[in-house]
Amino acid sequence: MTGPEIREAVINILSDIAPDEDFSAIKDDVPFRDQFEMDSMDLLDIVLELRKRYRVQIPEDDYPKLNNMNSTVEYLLPLIQA
């Protein structure tokens, strides 16, 4: 997958987790929690969904790397391409 494809996949996951939010104007460098009404459980749901859909293992110590769209795509790019 390419960076833009991963970005789109993450937006799809976010939309499933928080269907009432508008992700069309997401700011890639702003933390998800600052842009949307998401809590730590929502962020855990993102990790679980990434694991389920793309079979990537994300250690708990790496969860902070999924803070915003830029860092999430950067983190996932080598894992999903492998």
PDB file of N, CA, C and O in Angstrom, chain B, residues numbered from 101:
ATOM      1  N   MET B 101       0.847  -1.191   0.000  1.00  0.00           N
ATOM      2  CA  MET B 101       0.000   0.000   0.000  1.00  0.00           C
ATOM      3  C   MET B 101       0.885   1.244   0.000  1.00  0.00           C
ATOM      4  O   MET B 101       1.989   1.251   0.544  1.00  0.00           O
ATOM      5  N   THR B 102       0.371   2.269  -0.615  1.00  0.00           N
ATOM      6  CA  THR B 102       1.064   3.553  -0.637  1.00  0.00           C
ATOM      7  C   THR B 102       0.601   4.401   0.547  1.00  0.00           C
ATOM      8  O   THR B 102      -0.367   4.064   1.228  1.00  0.00           O
ATOM      9  N   GLY B 103       1.306   5.499   0.778  1.00  0.00           N
ATOM     10  CA  GLY B 103       0.914   6.418   1.841  1.00  0.00           C
ATOM     11  C   GLY B 103      -0.524   6.897   1.701  1.00  0.00           C
ATOM     12  O   GLY B 103      -1.283   6.838   2.669  1.00  0.00           O
ATOM     13  N   PRO B 104      -0.923   7.376   0.509  1.00  0.00           N
ATOM     14  CA  PRO B 104      -2.314   7.821   0.344  1.00  0.00           C
ATOM     15  C   PRO B 104      -3.335   6.699   0.549  1.00  0.00           C
ATOM     16  O   PRO B 104      -4.431   6.948   1.051  1.00  0.00           O
ATOM     17  N   GLU B 105      -2.993   5.481   0.170  1.00  0.00           N
ATOM     18  CA  GLU B 105      -3.907   4.355   0.386  1.00  0.00           C
ATOM     19  C   GLU B 105      -4.045   4.048   1.880  1.00  0.00           C
ATOM     20  O   GLU B 105      -5.137   3.746   2.360  1.00  0.00           O
ATOM     21  N   ILE B 106      -2.931   4.130   2.604  1.00  0.00           N
ATOM     22  CA  ILE B 106      -2.988   3.911   4.051  1.00  0.00           C
ATOM     23  C   ILE B 106      -3.808   5.009   4.702  1.00  0.00           C
ATOM     24  O   ILE B 106      -4.611   4.741   5.595  1.00  0.00           O
ATOM     25  N   ARG B 107      -3.612   6.245   4.259  1.00  0.00           N
ATOM     26  CA  ARG B 107      -4.381   7.371   4.801  1.00  0.00           C
ATOM     27  C   ARG B 107      -5.876   7.120   4.623  1.00  0.00           C
ATOM     28  O   ARG B 107      -6.660   7.303   5.554  1.00  0.00           O
ATOM     29  N   GLU B 108      -6.262   6.702   3.427  1.00  0.00           N
ATOM     30  CA  GLU B 108      -7.673   6.425   3.140  1.00  0.00           C
ATOM     31  C   GLU B 108      -8.192   5.272   4.001  1.00  0.00           C
ATOM     32  O   GLU B 108      -9.321   5.316   4.489  1.00  0.00           O
ATOM     33  N   ALA B 109      -7.369   4.249   4.182  1.00  0.00           N
ATOM     34  CA  ALA B 109      -7.770   3.117   5.017  1.00  0.00           C
ATOM     35  C   ALA B 109      -7.981   3.560   6.466  1.00  0.00           C
ATOM     36  O   ALA B 109      -8.928   3.119   7.118  1.00  0.00           O
ATOM     37  N   VAL B 110      -7.104   4.428   6.967  1.00  0.00           N
ATOM     38  CA  VAL B 110      -7.249   4.924   8.343  1.00  0.00           C
ATOM     39  C   VAL B 110      -8.514   5.767   8.462  1.00  0.00           C
ATOM     40  O   VAL B 110      -9.226   5.673   9.461  1.00  0.00           O
ATOM     41  N   ILE B 111      -8.797   6.580   7.464  1.00  0.00           N
ATOM     42  CA  ILE B 111     -10.034   7.379   7.484  1.00  0.00           C
ATOM     43  C   ILE B 111     -11.247   6.454   7.503  1.00  0.00           C
ATOM     44  O   ILE B 111     -12.219   6.731   8.205  1.00  0.00           O
ATOM     45  N   ASN B 112     -11.207   5.377   6.754  1.00  0.00           N
ATOM     46  CA  ASN B 112     -12.316   4.421   6.759  1.00  0.00           C
ATOM     47  C   ASN B 112     -12.500   3.795   8.141  1.00  0.00           C
ATOM     48  O   ASN B 112     -13.626   3.622   8.606  1.00  0.00           O
ATOM     49  N   ILE B 113     -11.395   3.459   8.788  1.00  0.00           N
ATOM     50  CA  ILE B 113     -11.472   2.903  10.134  1.00  0.00           C
ATOM     51  C   ILE B 113     -12.027   3.942  11.097  1.00  0.00           C
ATOM     52  O   ILE B 113     -12.899   3.633  11.909  1.00  0.00           O
ATOM     53  N   LEU B 114     -11.532   5.163  11.014  1.00  0.00           N
ATOM     54  CA  LEU B 114     -12.033   6.238  11.878  1.00  0.00           C
ATOM     55  C   LEU B 114     -13.531   6.439  11.677  1.00  0.00           C
ATOM     56  O   LEU B 114     -14.271   6.643  12.639  1.00  0.00           O
ATOM     57  N   SER B 115     -13.971   6.382  10.432  1.00  0.00           N
ATOM     58  CA  SER B 115     -15.395   6.565  10.121  1.00  0.00           C
ATOM     59  C   SER B 115     -16.246   5.451  10.715  1.00  0.00           C
ATOM     60  O   SER B 115     -17.376   5.687  11.141  1.00  0.00           O
ATOM     61  N   ASP B 116     -15.705   4.244  10.742  1.00  0.00           N
ATOM     62  CA  ASP B 116     -16.432   3.125  11.349  1.00  0.00           C
ATOM     63  C   ASP B 116     -16.521   3.285  12.859  1.00  0.00           C
ATOM     64  O   ASP B 116     -17.538   2.945  13.465  1.00  0.00           O
ATOM     65  N   ILE B 117     -15.461   3.801  13.466  1.00  0.00           N
ATOM     66  CA  ILE B 117     -15.405   3.943  14.915  1.00  0.00           C
ATOM     67  C   ILE B 117     -16.220   5.136  15.403  1.00  0.00           C
ATOM     68  O   ILE B 117     -16.885   5.070  16.437  1.00  0.00           O
ATOM     69  N   ALA B 118     -16.158   6.224  14.643  1.00  0.00           N
ATOM     70  CA  ALA B 118     -16.866   7.454  15.036  1.00  0.00           C
ATOM     71  C   ALA B 118     -17.695   7.941  13.844  1.00  0.00           C
ATOM     72  O   ALA B 118     -17.321   8.914  13.189  1.00  0.00           O
ATOM     73  N   PRO B 119     -18.818   7.272  13.559  1.00  0.00           N
ATOM     74  CA  PRO B 119     -19.590   7.578  12.357  1.00  0.00           C
ATOM     75  C   PRO B 119     -20.195   8.983  12.329  1.00  0.00           C
ATOM     76  O   PRO B 119     -20.544   9.474  11.256  1.00  0.00           O
ATOM     77  N   ASP B 120     -20.323   9.627  13.468  1.00  0.00           N
ATOM     78  CA  ASP B 120     -20.920  10.964  13.497  1.00  0.00           C
ATOM     79  C   ASP B 120     -19.909  12.077  13.214  1.00  0.00           C
ATOM     80  O   ASP B 120     -20.295  13.235  13.054  1.00  0.00           O
ATOM     81  N   GLU B 121     -18.634  11.742  13.153  1.00  0.00           N
ATOM     82  CA  GLU B 121     -17.604  12.746  12.902  1.00  0.00           C
ATOM     83  C   GLU B 121     -17.435  12.975  11.401  1.00  0.00           C
ATOM     84  O   GLU B 121     -17.711  12.094  10.586  1.00  0.00           O
ATOM     85  N   ASP B 122     -16.975  14.177  11.058  1.00  0.00           N
ATOM     86  CA  ASP B 122     -16.689  14.514   9.662  1.00  0.00           C
ATOM     87  C   ASP B 122     -15.180  14.459   9.460  1.00  0.00           C
ATOM     88  O   ASP B 122     -14.446  15.303   9.973  1.00  0.00           O
ATOM     89  N   PHE B 123     -14.726  13.466   8.715  1.00  0.00           N
ATOM     90  CA  PHE B 123     -13.302  13.279   8.496  1.00  0.00           C
ATOM     91  C   PHE B 123     -12.837  13.856   7.163  1.00  0.00           C
ATOM     92  O   PHE B 123     -11.703  13.611   6.752  1.00  0.00           O
ATOM     93  N   SER B 124     -13.682  14.609   6.490  1.00  0.00           N
ATOM     94  CA  SER B 124     -13.323  15.142   5.178  1.00  0.00           C
ATOM     95  C   SER B 124     -12.258  16.227   5.253  1.00  0.00           C
ATOM     96  O   SER B 124     -11.517  16.418   4.289  1.00  0.00           O
ATOM     97  N   ALA B 125     -12.159  16.933   6.352  1.00  0.00           N
ATOM     98  CA  ALA B 125     -11.188  18.021   6.486  1.00  0.00           C
ATOM     99  C   ALA B 125     -10.158  17.708   7.574  1.00  0.00           C
ATOM    100  O   ALA B 125      -9.709  18.599   8.295  1.00  0.00           O
ATOM    101  N   ILE B 126      -9.799  16.444   7.678  1.00  0.00           N
ATOM    102  CA  ILE B 126      -8.850  16.041   8.716  1.00  0.00           C
ATOM    103  C   ILE B 126      -7.513  16.750   8.512  1.00  0.00           C
ATOM    104  O   ILE B 126      -7.021  16.869   7.390  1.00  0.00           O
ATOM    105  N   LYS B 127      -6.944  17.212   9.606  1.00  0.00           N
ATOM    106  CA  LYS B 127      -5.631  17.862   9.577  1.00  0.00           C
ATOM    107  C   LYS B 127      -4.606  16.796   9.934  1.00  0.00           C
ATOM    108  O   LYS B 127      -4.623  16.241  11.033  1.00  0.00           O
ATOM    109  N   ASP B 128      -3.718  16.521   8.993  1.00  0.00           N
ATOM    110  CA  ASP B 128      -2.810  15.390   9.132  1.00  0.00           C
ATOM    111  C   ASP B 128      -1.794  15.523  10.259  1.00  0.00           C
ATOM    112  O   ASP B 128      -1.270  14.517  10.738  1.00  0.00           O
ATOM    113  N   ASP B 129      -1.510  16.748  10.690  1.00  0.00           N
ATOM    114  CA  ASP B 129      -0.482  16.938  11.715  1.00  0.00           C
ATOM    115  C   ASP B 129      -1.055  17.252  13.098  1.00  0.00           C
ATOM    116  O   ASP B 129      -0.299  17.526  14.029  1.00  0.00           O
ATOM    117  N   VAL B 130      -2.370  17.216  13.239  1.00  0.00           N
ATOM    118  CA  VAL B 130      -3.030  17.506  14.514  1.00  0.00           C
ATOM    119  C   VAL B 130      -3.506  16.187  15.121  1.00  0.00           C
ATOM    120  O   VAL B 130      -4.107  15.372  14.421  1.00  0.00           O
ATOM    121  N   PRO B 131      -3.247  15.964  16.412  1.00  0.00           N
ATOM    122  CA  PRO B 131      -3.679  14.709  17.037  1.00  0.00           C
ATOM    123  C   PRO B 131      -5.177  14.444  16.840  1.00  0.00           C
ATOM    124  O   PRO B 131      -6.002  15.356  16.894  1.00  0.00           O
ATOM    125  N   PHE B 132      -5.496  13.172  16.612  1.00  0.00           N
ATOM    126  CA  PHE B 132      -6.888  12.774  16.425  1.00  0.00           C
ATOM    127  C   PHE B 132      -7.760  13.248  17.586  1.00  0.00           C
ATOM    128  O   PHE B 132      -8.876  13.725  17.382  1.00  0.00           O
ATOM    129  N   ARG B 133      -7.239  13.111  18.799  1.00  0.00           N
ATOM    130  CA  ARG B 133      -8.023  13.471  19.990  1.00  0.00           C
ATOM    131  C   ARG B 133      -8.343  14.961  20.037  1.00  0.00           C
ATOM    132  O   ARG B 133      -9.356  15.361  20.611  1.00  0.00           O
ATOM    133  N   ASP B 134      -7.485  15.784  19.436  1.00  0.00           N
ATOM    134  CA  ASP B 134      -7.733  17.225  19.425  1.00  0.00           C
ATOM    135  C   ASP B 134      -8.732  17.640  18.340  1.00  0.00           C
ATOM    136  O   ASP B 134      -9.335  18.710  18.417  1.00  0.00           O
ATOM    137  N   GLN B 135      -8.896  16.800  17.351  1.00  0.00           N
ATOM    138  CA  GLN B 135      -9.803  17.125  16.243  1.00  0.00           C
ATOM    139  C   GLN B 135     -11.192  16.523  16.403  1.00  0.00           C
ATOM    140  O   GLN B 135     -12.184  17.079  15.933  1.00  0.00           O
ATOM    141  N   PHE B 136     -11.243  15.389  17.065  1.00  0.00           N
ATOM    142  CA  PHE B 136     -12.496  14.644  17.135  1.00  0.00           C
ATOM    143  C   PHE B 136     -12.775  14.227  18.565  1.00  0.00           C
ATOM    144  O   PHE B 136     -11.873  14.194  19.402  1.00  0.00           O
ATOM    145  N   GLU B 137     -14.003  13.917  18.834  1.00  0.00           N
ATOM    146  CA  GLU B 137     -14.380  13.449  20.175  1.00  0.00           C
ATOM    147  C   GLU B 137     -14.040  11.965  20.281  1.00  0.00           C
ATOM    148  O   GLU B 137     -14.892  11.091  20.124  1.00  0.00           O
ATOM    149  N   MET B 138     -12.763  11.721  20.553  1.00  0.00           N
ATOM    150  CA  MET B 138     -12.282  10.353  20.665  1.00  0.00           C
ATOM    151  C   MET B 138     -11.581  10.209  22.007  1.00  0.00           C
ATOM    152  O   MET B 138     -10.924  11.132  22.487  1.00  0.00           O
ATOM    153  N   ASP B 139     -11.734   9.038  22.597  1.00  0.00           N
ATOM    154  CA  ASP B 139     -11.043   8.767  23.854  1.00  0.00           C
ATOM    155  C   ASP B 139     -10.042   7.629  23.640  1.00  0.00           C
ATOM    156  O   ASP B 139      -9.859   7.160  22.517  1.00  0.00           O
ATOM    157  N   SER B 140      -9.410   7.200  24.703  1.00  0.00           N
ATOM    158  CA  SER B 140      -8.386   6.164  24.596  1.00  0.00           C
ATOM    159  C   SER B 140      -8.959   4.840  24.090  1.00  0.00           C
ATOM    160  O   SER B 140      -8.259   4.079  23.423  1.00  0.00           O
ATOM    161  N   MET B 141     -10.210   4.565  24.399  1.00  0.00           N
ATOM    162  CA  MET B 141     -10.831   3.336  23.889  1.00  0.00           C
ATOM    163  C   MET B 141     -11.013   3.396  22.376  1.00  0.00           C
ATOM    164  O   MET B 141     -10.855   2.384  21.692  1.00  0.00           O
ATOM    165  N   ASP B 142     -11.343   4.561  21.855  1.00  0.00           N
ATOM    166  CA  ASP B 142     -11.461   4.716  20.405  1.00  0.00           C
ATOM    167  C   ASP B 142     -10.112   4.479  19.735  1.00  0.00           C
ATOM    168  O   ASP B 142     -10.034   3.841  18.686  1.00  0.00           O
ATOM    169  N   LEU B 143      -9.055   4.995  20.347  1.00  0.00           N
ATOM    170  CA  LEU B 143      -7.723   4.786  19.786  1.00  0.00           C
ATOM    171  C   LEU B 143      -7.329   3.315  19.841  1.00  0.00           C
ATOM    172  O   LEU B 143      -6.674   2.813  18.928  1.00  0.00           O
ATOM    173  N   LEU B 144      -7.717   2.635  20.888  1.00  0.00           N
ATOM    174  CA  LEU B 144      -7.467   1.198  20.965  1.00  0.00           C
ATOM    175  C   LEU B 144      -8.259   0.461  19.882  1.00  0.00           C
ATOM    176  O   LEU B 144      -7.763  -0.502  19.298  1.00  0.00           O
ATOM    177  N   ASP B 145      -9.461   0.903  19.619  1.00  0.00           N
ATOM    178  CA  ASP B 145     -10.269   0.306  18.542  1.00  0.00           C
ATOM    179  C   ASP B 145      -9.588   0.463  17.186  1.00  0.00           C
ATOM    180  O   ASP B 145      -9.673  -0.428  16.340  1.00  0.00           O
ATOM    181  N   ILE B 146      -8.916   1.584  16.979  1.00  0.00           N
ATOM    182  CA  ILE B 146      -8.177   1.799  15.728  1.00  0.00           C
ATOM    183  C   ILE B 146      -7.081   0.739  15.606  1.00  0.00           C
ATOM    184  O   ILE B 146      -6.925   0.115  14.556  1.00  0.00           O
ATOM    185  N   VAL B 147      -6.336   0.546  16.673  1.00  0.00           N
ATOM    186  CA  VAL B 147      -5.259  -0.444  16.669  1.00  0.00           C
ATOM    187  C   VAL B 147      -5.811  -1.836  16.393  1.00  0.00           C
ATOM    188  O   VAL B 147      -5.253  -2.577  15.583  1.00  0.00           O
ATOM    189  N   LEU B 148      -6.894  -2.192  17.057  1.00  0.00           N
ATOM    190  CA  LEU B 148      -7.484  -3.523  16.871  1.00  0.00           C
ATOM    191  C   LEU B 148      -7.988  -3.717  15.442  1.00  0.00           C
ATOM    192  O   LEU B 148      -7.852  -4.796  14.866  1.00  0.00           O
ATOM    193  N   GLU B 149      -8.563  -2.677  14.890  1.00  0.00           N
ATOM    194  CA  GLU B 149      -9.071  -2.770  13.514  1.00  0.00           C
ATOM    195  C   GLU B 149      -7.919  -2.878  12.515  1.00  0.00           C
ATOM    196  O   GLU B 149      -8.020  -3.623  11.540  1.00  0.00           O
ATOM    197  N   LEU B 150      -6.835  -2.153  12.741  1.00  0.00           N
ATOM    198  CA  LEU B 150      -5.655  -2.273  11.874  1.00  0.00           C
ATOM    199  C   LEU B 150      -5.094  -3.692  11.934  1.00  0.00           C
ATOM    200  O   LEU B 150      -4.695  -4.258  10.916  1.00  0.00           O
ATOM    201  N   ARG B 151      -5.070  -4.253  13.131  1.00  0.00           N
ATOM    202  CA  ARG B 151      -4.591  -5.625  13.301  1.00  0.00           C
ATOM    203  C   ARG B 151      -5.473  -6.597  12.530  1.00  0.00           C
ATOM    204  O   ARG B 151      -4.978  -7.500  11.856  1.00  0.00           O
ATOM    205  N   LYS B 152      -6.785  -6.401  12.636  1.00  0.00           N
ATOM    206  CA  LYS B 152      -7.737  -7.307  11.987  1.00  0.00           C
ATOM    207  C   LYS B 152      -7.679  -7.185  10.462  1.00  0.00           C
ATOM    208  O   LYS B 152      -7.607  -8.193   9.758  1.00  0.00           O
ATOM    209  N   ARG B 153      -7.712  -5.970   9.962  1.00  0.00           N
ATOM    210  CA  ARG B 153      -7.779  -5.768   8.507  1.00  0.00           C
ATOM    211  C   ARG B 153      -6.462  -6.023   7.797  1.00  0.00           C
ATOM    212  O   ARG B 153      -6.448  -6.560   6.689  1.00  0.00           O
ATOM    213  N   TYR B 154      -5.349  -5.642   8.425  1.00  0.00           N
ATOM    214  CA  TYR B 154      -4.060  -5.676   7.729  1.00  0.00           C
ATOM    215  C   TYR B 154      -3.034  -6.593   8.376  1.00  0.00           C
ATOM    216  O   TYR B 154      -1.891  -6.672   7.928  1.00  0.00           O
ATOM    217  N   ARG B 155      -3.447  -7.286   9.432  1.00  0.00           N
ATOM    218  CA  ARG B 155      -2.587  -8.251  10.107  1.00  0.00           C
ATOM    219  C   ARG B 155      -1.247  -7.642  10.530  1.00  0.00           C
ATOM    220  O   ARG B 155      -0.196  -8.263  10.371  1.00  0.00           O
ATOM    221  N   VAL B 156      -1.298  -6.442  11.060  1.00  0.00           N
ATOM    222  CA  VAL B 156      -0.099  -5.794  11.593  1.00  0.00           C
ATOM    223  C   VAL B 156      -0.138  -5.868  13.112  1.00  0.00           C
ATOM    224  O   VAL B 156      -1.184  -5.687  13.734  1.00  0.00           O
ATOM    225  N   GLN B 157       0.995  -6.131  13.679  1.00  0.00           N
ATOM    226  CA  GLN B 157       1.128  -6.163  15.127  1.00  0.00           C
ATOM    227  C   GLN B 157       1.683  -4.822  15.578  1.00  0.00           C
ATOM    228  O   GLN B 157       2.743  -4.393  15.121  1.00  0.00           O
ATOM    229  N   ILE B 158       0.970  -4.168  16.467  1.00  0.00           N
ATOM    230  CA  ILE B 158       1.384  -2.869  16.973  1.00  0.00           C
ATOM    231  C   ILE B 158       1.570  -3.002  18.485  1.00  0.00           C
ATOM    232  O   ILE B 158       0.592  -3.111  19.226  1.00  0.00           O
ATOM    233  N   PRO B 159       2.820  -2.992  18.939  1.00  0.00           N
ATOM    234  CA  PRO B 159       3.058  -3.094  20.377  1.00  0.00           C
ATOM    235  C   PRO B 159       2.482  -1.891  21.119  1.00  0.00           C
ATOM    236  O   PRO B 159       2.418  -0.788  20.577  1.00  0.00           O
ATOM    237  N   GLU B 160       2.074  -2.112  22.339  1.00  0.00           N
ATOM    238  CA  GLU B 160       1.470  -1.039  23.131  1.00  0.00           C
ATOM    239  C   GLU B 160       2.399   0.163  23.256  1.00  0.00           C
ATOM    240  O   GLU B 160       1.929   1.299  23.304  1.00  0.00           O
ATOM    241  N   ASP B 161       3.692  -0.065  23.307  1.00  0.00           N
ATOM    242  CA  ASP B 161       4.653   1.040  23.400  1.00  0.00           C
ATOM    243  C   ASP B 161       4.622   1.935  22.155  1.00  0.00           C
ATOM    244  O   ASP B 161       5.055   3.086  22.208  1.00  0.00           O
ATOM    245  N   ASP B 162       4.116   1.413  21.049  1.00  0.00           N
ATOM    246  CA  ASP B 162       4.058   2.188  19.808  1.00  0.00           C
ATOM    247  C   ASP B 162       2.742   2.934  19.612  1.00  0.00           C
ATOM    248  O   ASP B 162       2.614   3.692  18.651  1.00  0.00           O
ATOM    249  N   TYR B 163       1.774   2.745  20.480  1.00  0.00           N
ATOM    250  CA  TYR B 163       0.481   3.417  20.329  1.00  0.00           C
ATOM    251  C   TYR B 163       0.616   4.934  20.171  1.00  0.00           C
ATOM    252  O   TYR B 163      -0.124   5.520  19.381  1.00  0.00           O
ATOM    253  N   PRO B 164       1.526   5.588  20.889  1.00  0.00           N
ATOM    254  CA  PRO B 164       1.660   7.042  20.707  1.00  0.00           C
ATOM    255  C   PRO B 164       2.067   7.443  19.285  1.00  0.00           C
ATOM    256  O   PRO B 164       1.860   8.588  18.883  1.00  0.00           O
ATOM    257  N   LYS B 165       2.638   6.518  18.533  1.00  0.00           N
ATOM    258  CA  LYS B 165       3.025   6.812  17.152  1.00  0.00           C
ATOM    259  C   LYS B 165       1.803   6.907  16.238  1.00  0.00           C
ATOM    260  O   LYS B 165       1.920   7.312  15.082  1.00  0.00           O
ATOM    261  N   LEU B 166       0.640   6.535  16.753  1.00  0.00           N
ATOM    262  CA  LEU B 166      -0.609   6.616  15.991  1.00  0.00           C
ATOM    263  C   LEU B 166      -1.414   7.830  16.436  1.00  0.00           C
ATOM    264  O   LEU B 166      -2.644   7.815  16.409  1.00  0.00           O
ATOM    265  N   ASN B 167      -0.724   8.857  16.837  1.00  0.00           N
ATOM    266  CA  ASN B 167      -1.312  10.064  17.405  1.00  0.00           C
ATOM    267  C   ASN B 167      -2.055  10.919  16.388  1.00  0.00           C
ATOM    268  O   ASN B 167      -3.125  11.447  16.690  1.00  0.00           O
ATOM    269  N   ASN B 168      -1.504  11.060  15.194  1.00  0.00           N
ATOM    270  CA  ASN B 168      -2.131  11.868  14.142  1.00  0.00           C
ATOM    271  C   ASN B 168      -1.976  11.133  12.809  1.00  0.00           C
ATOM    272  O   ASN B 168      -1.342  10.079  12.743  1.00  0.00           O
ATOM    273  N   MET B 169      -2.543  11.683  11.779  1.00  0.00           N
ATOM    274  CA  MET B 169      -2.532  10.991  10.487  1.00  0.00           C
ATOM    275  C   MET B 169      -1.123  10.840   9.934  1.00  0.00           C
ATOM    276  O   MET B 169      -0.761   9.765   9.456  1.00  0.00           O
ATOM    277  N   ASN B 170      -0.318  11.907   9.991  1.00  0.00           N
ATOM    278  CA  ASN B 170       1.043  11.814   9.449  1.00  0.00           C
ATOM    279  C   ASN B 170       1.847  10.720  10.134  1.00  0.00           C
ATOM    280  O   ASN B 170       2.472   9.892   9.470  1.00  0.00           O
ATOM    281  N   SER B 171       1.832  10.716  11.466  1.00  0.00           N
ATOM    282  CA  SER B 171       2.633   9.723  12.185  1.00  0.00           C
ATOM    283  C   SER B 171       2.063   8.318  11.998  1.00  0.00           C
ATOM    284  O   SER B 171       2.818   7.345  11.976  1.00  0.00           O
ATOM    285  N   THR B 172       0.759   8.201  11.866  1.00  0.00           N
ATOM    286  CA  THR B 172       0.140   6.894  11.651  1.00  0.00           C
ATOM    287  C   THR B 172       0.548   6.315  10.303  1.00  0.00           C
ATOM    288  O   THR B 172       0.935   5.150  10.215  1.00  0.00           O
ATOM    289  N   VAL B 173       0.461   7.123   9.257  1.00  0.00           N
ATOM    290  CA  VAL B 173       0.851   6.654   7.920  1.00  0.00           C
ATOM    291  C   VAL B 173       2.337   6.306   7.906  1.00  0.00           C
ATOM    292  O   VAL B 173       2.731   5.271   7.368  1.00  0.00           O
ATOM    293  N   GLU B 174       3.153   7.164   8.491  1.00  0.00           N
ATOM    294  CA  GLU B 174       4.598   6.920   8.535  1.00  0.00           C
ATOM    295  C   GLU B 174       4.912   5.618   9.267  1.00  0.00           C
ATOM    296  O   GLU B 174       5.778   4.855   8.838  1.00  0.00           O
ATOM    297  N   TYR B 175       4.216   5.366  10.360  1.00  0.00           N
ATOM    298  CA  TYR B 175       4.430   4.152  11.141  1.00  0.00           C
ATOM    299  C   TYR B 175       3.968   2.904  10.378  1.00  0.00           C
ATOM    300  O   TYR B 175       4.658   1.884  10.371  1.00  0.00           O
ATOM    301  N   LEU B 176       2.816   2.991   9.747  1.00  0.00           N
ATOM    302  CA  LEU B 176       2.230   1.813   9.095  1.00  0.00           C
ATOM    303  C   LEU B 176       2.846   1.479   7.745  1.00  0.00           C
ATOM    304  O   LEU B 176       2.812   0.321   7.328  1.00  0.00           O
ATOM    305  N   LEU B 177       3.405   2.457   7.058  1.00  0.00           N
ATOM    306  CA  LEU B 177       3.898   2.238   5.694  1.00  0.00           C
ATOM    307  C   LEU B 177       4.844   1.036   5.596  1.00  0.00           C
ATOM    308  O   LEU B 177       4.606   0.166   4.759  1.00  0.00           O
ATOM    309  N   PRO B 178       5.886   0.946   6.394  1.00  0.00           N
ATOM    310  CA  PRO B 178       6.744  -0.238   6.256  1.00  0.00           C
ATOM    311  C   PRO B 178       6.090  -1.532   6.737  1.00  0.00           C
ATOM    312  O   PRO B 178       6.450  -2.612   6.269  1.00  0.00           O
ATOM    313  N   LEU B 179       5.145  -1.440   7.653  1.00  0.00           N
ATOM    314  CA  LEU B 179       4.504  -2.651   8.163  1.00  0.00           C
ATOM    315  C   LEU B 179       3.528  -3.250   7.164  1.00  0.00           C
ATOM    316  O   LEU B 179       3.436  -4.471   7.033  1.00  0.00           O
ATOM    317  N   ILE B 180       2.811  -2.404   6.469  1.00  0.00           N
ATOM    318  CA  ILE B 180       1.800  -2.905   5.518  1.00  0.00           C
ATOM    319  C   ILE B 180       2.439  -3.269   4.184  1.00  0.00           C
ATOM    320  O   ILE B 180       1.924  -4.130   3.471  1.00  0.00           O
ATOM    321  N   GLN B 181       3.543  -2.634   3.838  1.00  0.00           N
ATOM    322  CA  GLN B 181       4.222  -2.979   2.598  1.00  0.00           C
ATOM    323  C   GLN B 181       4.965  -4.302   2.694  1.00  0.00           C
ATOM    324  O   GLN B 181       5.173  -4.976   1.685  1.00  0.00           O
ATOM    325  N   ALA B 182       5.362  -4.672   3.895  1.00  0.00           N
ATOM    326  CA  ALA B 182       6.176  -5.874   4.084  1.00  0.00           C
ATOM    327  C   ALA B 182       5.426  -7.138   3.727  1.00  0.00           C
ATOM    328  O   ALA B 182       5.976  -8.234   3.834  1.00  0.00           O
TER     329      ALA B 182
END
